[in-house]
Amino acid sequence: MGNLATLDIIIFLIYFVVVAGYGIWIYNRKKSAATGSKDYFLAEGSLTWWAIGASLIASNISAEQFIGMSGEGFFVGIAVAAYEWIAAIALIIIAVWFIPIYLKNKIYTMPQFLETRYNKSVSLIMAVFWLFLYVIVNLTSILYLGALAIDTLLGGGSLHIIMIGLLIMALLIGLGGMKVIGYTDVIQVAVLIIGGFATVYMALQIVDQRINGAAVGNALAGFNTLINEAPQHFKLILEKPKVTTTTLAMPENLNVQKYVVLPGLAMYFAGQWIVNLNYWGCNQYITQRALGADLKTARTGILFAGFLKLFMPIIVMLPGIAAYVLYTKGHLPGFNGVKDGAYSAILGFLPVGLKGLAVAALTAAIVASLAGKVNSISTIFTLDIYKKYLKADATEIEMVRTGRWAIIIAMFLALAFTWTDVLGIGGEGGFTFIQKYTGFISPGVFAMFLLGMFWKRTTGTAALVGVILGFVLAIFFNSFAVDIFGKETWLYTAFTYEKLEGGVVHTITEIPFLINMGWSFVITIIVMILISLAGPKVNPKAFVIDASMFKVDNRTLVLIVVTLLLLTALYVRFW
């Protein structure tokens, strides 16, 4: 911790002791009440609405948001906030329409949902898919980006030590099960929000001091300076570039790169909804927090998380825009302009004490996400593979033990893949890396869940074809469509641009990946419907849906309306 003063180290150690101590206390307090596998994996009936909401945010806001999304804020601007703000609407949809179906049918894992609604083949394929995705894409990116950010902040040279330290902290929490994860996440979120807002406040003060020459920086003046100095960074909807082929020498080259990541208004009719609804509604990592609760508690917790999502761009995106303005004005001399280093560059300005709090906030986000992710990995492996295919007569103790071993093995694999960044997470850009490669599987998965829930005619054959077809189509649009159909069709517009990496100019031609996801989803839905029409009018395994399941009480309705009003105001202001 060479770049941290004694006070910073003390603050960080206090955070560590409080989280570890609270986790141990929760574990000892709860372990005598219930020790079964459902209690370990789901904390059945133990989490309150505020614990569920806090745990959802803690699990979601991690290195890819702090580092990756801040980097996209540096590169693109406020347009990237769509991922957070549309998530608020997605969470409303999940709370009102998805969760009642899960809870009524006693669903504990997403593969179990697929087996109950379709068949074992679909369930097994998706269980393997999810395990691969969670370990190879999600777990690795959280670990690599988080360790890289902390290492940069501390002066560099300790990346591997930090990786190991983060895994050990996550291991201490993860091995305690969902109860420990859920309740320690409350502290993690508190540290994350306090540290995050403190960092933003100081960043805006620094902008006012460096750009305006103010003796004592004013945060509001700093925010207004960002708007004045980088107005293009405060547009939620990016304009479609007028040219489709650019070079480094052309000013449009940068606009094309931005549009490929966030394709303006088109993304709201394409992949943006698929990303959010699949992530929040069909993802074991997220839904697991609510599956052990009753409907009222689960709904309130999810809506609480949706309300908090409105404020997350302030914490994870504004530092990136501040870094952009400071960098373009020559006030970040040690920063090389690589977007994933933007957040760390801002943290370097923080005074003694606050830097320790910022490191604690970043660590809290990383550790909470790692612990939650490995718990989901262990849940799917134990309940959907080990119990069903390897040892059907496994006892509760054996299942919990297997789940803990799955956590250890998953962490070891993540460390192996990130040790030398063999996946190229750093070069892709962390946030884009996760969204892009998760996007290969999202269209088929979401189509399968959506039709499985709300169309009684959907068959198991259609689901199996759908998940495979969605994956194949996503790869096709990403890698082959342009070569076969050309750059301009009625389905899409592809862009060719140049990018400088490691001193080498690369020419890249691609379709915006959110557009790829949209068409992959639409085609998959059509094919699944056509296949299902050959089956019975009501599939024997279809869920029974009662309209009363989706009714909400007045308190819930108020929370929904407040969230939507705030979201509308944000879009009106920054459109």
MARBAMAR-185594 format. One record per residue (C-alpha): residue in three letters; x negated, y negated, z negated. Coordinates in steps of 0.5 Angstrom, whole numbers, padded with zeros to 4 digits, always signed. Layout:
// MARBAMAR-185594
ALAXYZ ...
This chain:
// MARBAMAR-185594
MET+0000+0000+0000 GLY-0006-0005+0002 ASN-0001-0010+0004 LEU+0003-0010-0002 ALA+0002-0014-0008 THR+0003-0011-0015 LEU+0010-0014-0016 ASP+0012-0011-0009 ILE+0009-0004-0012 ILE+0013-0005-0018 ILE+0019-0007-0015 PHE+0019-0001-0010 LEU+0017+0004-0016 ILE+0023+0002-0020 TYR+0027+0003-0014 PHE+0024+0010-0013 VAL+0025+0012-0021 VAL+0032+0009-0021 VAL+0035+0013-0015 ALA+0031+0020-0017 GLY+0033+0019-0024 TYR+0040+0018-0022 GLY+0040+0024-0017 ILE+0038+0028-0023 TRP+0043+0026-0028 ILE+0049+0027-0022 TYR+0046+0034-0021 ASN+0046+0036-0028 ARG+0052+0033-0030 LYS+0056+0036-0024 LYS+0052+0043-0023 SER+0056+0046-0029 ALA+0063+0044-0026 ALA+0062+0048-0020 THR+0057+0052-0017 GLY+0060+0055-0010 SER+0058+0054-0003 LYS+0063+0049-0001 ASP+0062+0045-0008 TYR+0054+0044-0005 PHE+0055+0043+0002 LEU+0062+0038+0001 ALA+0062+0036-0006 GLU+0069+0038-0006 GLY+0074+0034-0009 SER+0068+0030-0013 LEU+0067+0024-0008 THR+0071+0017-0010 TRP+0073+0013-0004 TRP+0067+0008-0005 ALA+0062+0014-0005 ILE+0065+0016+0001 GLY+0065+0009+0004 ALA+0058+0008+0002 SER+0055+0015+0004 LEU+0058+0014+0011 ILE+0054+0007+0011 ALA+0048+0010+0008 SER+0047+0016+0013 ASN+0049+0011+0019 ILE+0044+0005+0018 SER+0037+0008+0018 ALA+0031+0007+0022 GLU+0034+0007+0029 GLN+0038+0001+0026 PHE+0033-0003+0022 ILE+0028-0002+0027 GLY+0031+0000+0034 MET+0037-0004+0033 SER+0033-0010+0031 GLY+0028-0008+0037 GLU+0034-0009+0042 GLY+0036-0015+0038 PHE+0029-0018+0040 PHE+0030-0015+0047 VAL+0037-0016+0049 GLY+0041-0020+0043 ILE+0048-0020+0040 ALA+0050-0015+0045 VAL+0048-0009+0042 ALA+0052-0011+0036 ALA+0058-0008+0040 TYR+0055-0001+0037 GLU+0057-0003+0030 TRP+0063-0007+0031 ILE+0067-0002+0036 ALA+0065+0003+0031 ALA+0069-0001+0026 ILE+0075+0000+0031 ALA+0073+0008+0032 LEU+0073+0009+0024 ILE+0080+0006+0024 ILE+0082+0011+0029 ILE+0078+0017+0026 ALA+0082+0015+0019 VAL+0089+0015+0022 TRP+0089+0020+0027 PHE+0083+0025+0026 ILE+0082+0026+0019 PRO+0089+0028+0018 ILE+0088+0034+0023 TYR+0082+0036+0020 LEU+0084+0036+0012 LYS+0091+0039+0014 ASN+0088+0045+0017 LYS+0082+0046+0012 ILE+0076+0044+0017 TYR+0070+0044+0013 THR+0065+0044+0019 MET+0066+0042+0026 PRO+0064+0049+0029 GLN+0069+0052+0025 PHE+0074+0047+0028 LEU+0072+0050+0035 GLU+0073+0057+0032 THR+0080+0055+0029 ARG+0082+0051+0035 TYR+0079+0055+0041 ASN+0074+0061+0040 LYS+0068+0064+0037 SER+0064+0063+0043 VAL+0065+0056+0044 SER+0064+0055+0036 LEU+0057+0059+0037 ILE+0055+0055+0043 MET+0056+0048+0039 ALA+0053+0050+0033 VAL+0047+0052+0036 PHE+0047+0045+0040 TRP+0048+0041+0034 LEU+0043+0044+0030 PHE+0038+0043+0036 LEU+0041+0036+0037 TYR+0040+0034+0030 VAL+0033+0037+0029 ILE+0030+0035+0035 VAL+0033+0028+0037 ASN+0036+0025+0030 LEU+0032+0028+0025 THR+0025+0026+0029 SER+0027+0019+0031 ILE+0029+0017+0024 LEU+0023+0020+0021 TYR+0018+0017+0026 LEU+0021+0010+0027 GLY+0022+0009+0019 ALA+0015+0012+0018 LEU+0012+0007+0024 ALA+0016+0001+0021 ILE+0013+0002+0014 ASP+0006+0004+0016 THR+0006-0003+0020 LEU+0008-0007+0015 LEU+0003-0004+0010 GLY-0003-0005+0015 GLY-0003+0001+0019 GLY-0007+0007+0018 SER-0002+0011+0014 LEU+0003+0014+0018 HIS+0002+0021+0017 ILE+0002+0020+0009 ILE+0008+0016+0010 MET+0012+0021+0014 ILE+0010+0026+0008 GLY+0012+0022+0003 LEU+0019+0020+0006 LEU+0020+0028+0007 ILE+0019+0029+0000 MET+0024+0024-0003 ALA+0029+0026+0002 LEU+0028+0033+0000 LEU+0029+0032-0008 ILE+0036+0029-0006 GLY+0038+0034+0000 LEU+0036+0040-0004 GLY+0041+0037-0010 GLY+0047+0038-0005 MET+0053+0033-0002 LYS+0054+0031-0009 VAL+0047+0028-0011 ILE+0047+0025-0004 GLY+0054+0022-0004 TYR+0053+0019-0011 THR+0045+0017-0010 ASP+0048+0014-0003 VAL+0051+0008-0007 ILE+0045+0006-0010 GLN+0042+0007-0003 VAL+0047+0002+0000 ALA+0046-0003-0005 VAL+0039-0003-0004 LEU+0040-0003+0003 ILE+0045-0009+0003 ILE+0041-0013-0002 GLY+0034-0012+0001 GLY+0037-0013+0008 PHE+0041-0020+0007 ALA+0035-0022+0003 THR+0030-0021+0009 VAL+0035-0024+0014 TYR+0036-0030+0009 MET+0028-0031+0009 ALA+0027-0030+0016 LEU+0032-0036+0018 GLN+0029-0040+0013 ILE+0022-0039+0016 VAL+0025-0040+0023 ASP+0027-0047+0020 GLN+0020-0048+0018 ARG+0016-0046+0024 ILE+0021-0049+0029 ASN+0024-0055+0026 GLY+0018-0057+0022 ALA+0022-0057+0015 ALA+0018-0057+0009 VAL+0023-0052+0005 GLY+0027-0048+0010 ASN+0035-0048+0011 ALA+0038-0041+0013 LEU+0044-0045+0016 ALA+0039-0049+0020 GLY+0035-0043+0022 PHE+0041-0040+0025 ASN+0043-0046+0029 THR+0036-0046+0031 LEU+0037-0039+0034 ILE+0043-0041+0038 ASN+0040-0047+0041 GLU+0033-0044+0042 ALA+0036-0037+0045 PRO+0043-0038+0047 GLN+0043-0032+0052 HIS+0041-0028+0046 PHE+0048-0030+0043 LYS+0053-0027+0049 LEU+0056-0021+0047 ILE+0058-0019+0055 LEU+0052-0019+0059 GLU+0053-0021+0066 LYS+0052-0016+0072 PRO+0045-0018+0076 LYS+0046-0020+0083 VAL+0040-0016+0085 THR+0039-0009+0084 THR+0032-0008+0086 THR+0027-0012+0082 THR+0019-0013+0081 LEU+0015-0016+0075 ALA+0014-0022+0079 MET+0022-0023+0079 PRO+0025-0027+0073 GLU+0031-0022+0074 ASN+0027-0016+0073 LEU+0028-0017+0065 ASN+0036-0018+0066 VAL+0036-0012+0070 GLN+0033-0008+0064 LYS+0038-0011+0059 TYR+0044-0009+0063 VAL+0042-0002+0064 VAL+0042-0001+0057 LEU+0048-0005+0055 PRO+0052-0006+0062 GLY+0057-0012+0060 LEU+0064-0011+0060 ALA+0064-0004+0064 MET+0061-0001+0058 TYR+0068-0002+0054 PHE+0071+0002+0059 ALA+0066+0007+0059 GLY+0061+0010+0054 GLN+0062+0005+0049 TRP+0068+0009+0046 ILE+0065+0016+0047 VAL+0059+0014+0043 ASN+0063+0011+0037 LEU+0069+0016+0037 ASN+0064+0022+0038 TYR+0059+0020+0033 TRP+0064+0018+0027 GLY+0070+0023+0029 CYS+0066+0029+0032 ASN+0060+0029+0028 GLN+0058+0034+0022 TYR+0053+0029+0019 ILE+0059+0024+0019 THR+0065+0027+0018 GLN+0062+0032+0012 ARG+0063+0026+0007 ALA+0070+0026+0008 LEU+0072+0033+0009 GLY+0072+0035+0002 ALA+0077+0030-0001 ASP+0084+0029-0001 LEU+0087+0025+0005 LYS+0088+0018+0001 THR+0081+0018-0001 ALA+0078+0020+0005 ARG+0082+0015+0009 THR+0080+0009+0004 GLY+0073+0011+0004 ILE+0073+0011+0012 LEU+0076+0005+0013 PHE+0072+0002+0007 ALA+0066+0004+0012 GLY+0069+0001+0018 PHE+0070-0006+0014 LEU+0062-0006+0012 LYS+0060-0004+0019 LEU+0062-0011+0021 PHE+0057-0014+0017 MET+0051-0009+0019 PRO+0049-0013+0025 ILE+0047-0019+0021 ILE+0042-0014+0017 VAL+0039-0010+0023 MET+0040-0015+0029 LEU+0039-0022+0027 PRO+0031-0021+0025 GLY+0030-0018+0032 ILE+0033-0025+0035 ALA+0029-0029+0030 ALA+0023-0025+0032 TYR+0024-0027+0039 VAL+0025-0034+0038 LEU+0018-0034+0033 TYR+0015-0030+0039 THR+0016-0034+0045 LYS+0014-0041+0041 GLY+0008-0038+0039 HIS+0009-0036+0031 LEU+0008-0029+0031 PRO+0000-0029+0033 GLY-0001-0021+0031 PHE+0006-0019+0035 ASN+0005-0016+0041 GLY+0012-0016+0044 VAL+0014-0009+0043 LYS+0021-0009+0041 ASP+0021-0004+0036 GLY+0015-0008+0032 ALA+0020-0014+0031 TYR+0023-0012+0025 SER+0016-0011+0022 ALA+0013-0017+0024 ILE+0019-0021+0021 LEU+0017-0017+0014 GLY+0010-0019+0015 PHE+0013-0027+0013 LEU+0016-0025+0007 PRO+0013-0027+0000 VAL+0011-0023-0006 GLY+0017-0019-0009 LEU+0021-0020-0003 LYS+0017-0015+0001 GLY+0017-0010-0004 LEU+0025-0010-0004 ALA+0025-0010+0004 VAL+0020-0004+0004 ALA+0025-0001-0002 ALA+0031-0003+0003 LEU+0028+0000+0009 THR+0026+0007+0005 ALA+0033+0007+0002 ALA+0036+0007+0009 ILE+0031+0012+0012 VAL+0031+0017+0006 ALA+0039+0017+0005 SER+0039+0019+0013 LEU+0034+0024+0012 ALA+0038+0027+0006 GLY+0045+0027+0010 LYS+0042+0030+0016 VAL+0039+0036+0013 ASN+0045+0037+0009 SER+0049+0037+0015 ILE+0044+0042+0019 SER+0044+0047+0013 THR+0051+0047+0012 ILE+0052+0048+0020 PHE+0047+0054+0020 THR+0049+0057+0013 LEU+0057+0057+0014 ASP+0057+0058+0022 ILE+0051+0062+0023 TYR+0048+0065+0017 LYS+0055+0067+0014 LYS+0058+0069+0020 TYR+0053+0073+0024 LEU+0047+0074+0020 LYS+0050+0076+0013 ALA+0058+0077+0013 ASP+0058+0079+0005 ALA+0053+0074+0003 THR+0055+0071-0004 GLU+0056+0064-0006 ILE+0049+0064-0009 GLU+0045+0067-0003 MET+0049+0062+0001 VAL+0047+0056-0003 ARG+0039+0059-0003 THR+0040+0060+0005 GLY+0042+0052+0005 ARG+0036+0050+0001 TRP+0031+0054+0006 ALA+0035+0051+0012 ILE+0033+0044+0009 ILE+0026+0046+0008 ILE+0025+0049+0015 ALA+0029+0043+0019 MET+0024+0038+0015 PHE+0018+0042+0017 LEU+0020+0042+0024 ALA+0022+0035+0024 LEU+0015+0033+0022 ALA+0011+0038+0027 PHE+0015+0034+0033 THR+0014+0027+0030 TRP+0006+0028+0028 THR+0004+0026+0035 ASP+0010+0023+0037 VAL+0011+0029+0043 LEU+0018+0027+0044 GLY+0016+0020+0046 ILE+0021+0016+0042 GLY+0016+0010+0041 GLY+0016+0009+0048 GLU+0023+0010+0050 GLY+0025+0005+0044 GLY+0028+0008+0038 PHE+0035+0006+0039 THR+0036+0007+0046 PHE+0032+0014+0045 ILE+0038+0016+0041 GLN+0044+0014+0044 LYS+0041+0016+0051 TYR+0040+0023+0049 THR+0046+0024+0045 GLY+0049+0022+0051 PHE+0048+0028+0054 ILE+0052+0032+0050 SER+0057+0027+0048 PRO+0062+0027+0054 GLY+0063+0034+0054 VAL+0064+0035+0046 PHE+0069+0029+0045 ALA+0073+0031+0051 MET+0073+0038+0048 PHE+0075+0035+0041 LEU+0080+0030+0044 LEU+0084+0035+0048 GLY+0084+0040+0042 MET+0087+0036+0037 PHE+0092+0032+0041 TRP+0094+0037+0047 LYS+0097+0044+0045 ARG+0096+0047+0052 THR+0088+0046+0052 THR+0085+0053+0053 GLY+0079+0056+0050 THR+0076+0057+0057 ALA+0077+0050+0059 ALA+0073+0048+0052 LEU+0067+0052+0054 VAL+0067+0050+0061 GLY+0068+0043+0059 VAL+0062+0042+0054 ILE+0058+0046+0059 LEU+0060+0041+0065 GLY+0060+0035+0061 PHE+0052+0036+0059 VAL+0051+0038+0067 LEU+0054+0032+0069 ALA+0051+0027+0064 ILE+0044+0030+0067 PHE+0046+0030+0074 PHE+0048+0022+0073 ASN+0042+0021+0070 SER+0037+0025+0074 PHE+0040+0026+0081 ALA+0046+0022+0083 VAL+0042+0016+0086 ASP+0038+0021+0090 ILE+0044+0025+0093 PHE+0049+0019+0093 GLY+0045+0013+0093 LYS+0044+0007+0089 GLU+0051+0004+0090 THR+0058+0008+0090 TRP+0065+0006+0088 LEU+0063+0010+0082 TYR+0057+0006+0079 THR+0051+0001+0081 ALA+0044+0004+0080 PHE+0038-0001+0079 THR+0031-0001+0081 TYR+0026-0005+0076 GLU+0019-0005+0074 LYS+0016-0004+0067 LEU+0009-0005+0064 GLU+0007+0001+0059 GLY+0000+0002+0057 GLY-0003-0003+0062 VAL+0001+0001+0068 VAL+0007-0001+0072 HIS+0012+0004+0073 THR+0018+0003+0078 ILE+0025+0006+0075 THR+0031+0007+0078 GLU+0037+0009+0074 ILE+0045+0008+0073 PRO+0046+0005+0066 PHE+0047+0011+0061 LEU+0054+0008+0058 ILE+0057+0009+0065 ASN+0054+0016+0066 MET+0057+0018+0060 GLY+0064+0015+0062 TRP+0064+0018+0068 SER+0062+0025+0065 PHE+0067+0024+0060 VAL+0073+0023+0066 ILE+0071+0028+0070 THR+0070+0033+0064 ILE+0077+0031+0062 ILE+0080+0032+0069 VAL+0077+0039+0070 MET+0079+0042+0063 ILE+0086+0039+0064 LEU+0086+0043+0071 ILE+0084+0049+0068 SER+0089+0049+0062 LEU+0095+0048+0067 ALA+0093+0056+0069 GLY+0094+0058+0061 PRO+0101+0058+0057 LYS+0105+0051+0056 VAL+0103+0052+0048 ASN+0096+0055+0047 PRO+0097+0060+0041 LYS+0091+0057+0037 ALA+0094+0050+0038 PHE+0095+0045+0032 VAL+0101+0044+0029 ILE+0102+0036+0029 ASP+0107+0032+0025 ALA+0108+0025+0026 SER+0108+0024+0018 MET+0101+0026+0018 PHE+0099+0019+0021 LYS+0103+0015+0017 VAL+0099+0010+0013 ASP+0101+0006+0006 ASN+0101-0001+0006 ARG+0094-0002+0002 THR+0091+0002+0008 LEU+0095-0002+0013 VAL+0092-0009+0010 LEU+0085-0006+0010 ILE+0086-0005+0018 VAL+0089-0011+0019 VAL+0084-0015+0016 THR+0078-0011+0019 LEU+0081-0012+0026 LEU+0082-0020+0025 LEU+0075-0021+0023 LEU+0073-0017+0029 THR+0077-0021+0034 ALA+0074-0027+0031 LEU+0067-0025+0032 TYR+0069-0023+0039 VAL+0072-0030+0041 ARG+0066-0034+0038 PHE+0061-0030+0041 TRP+0064-0027+0048 
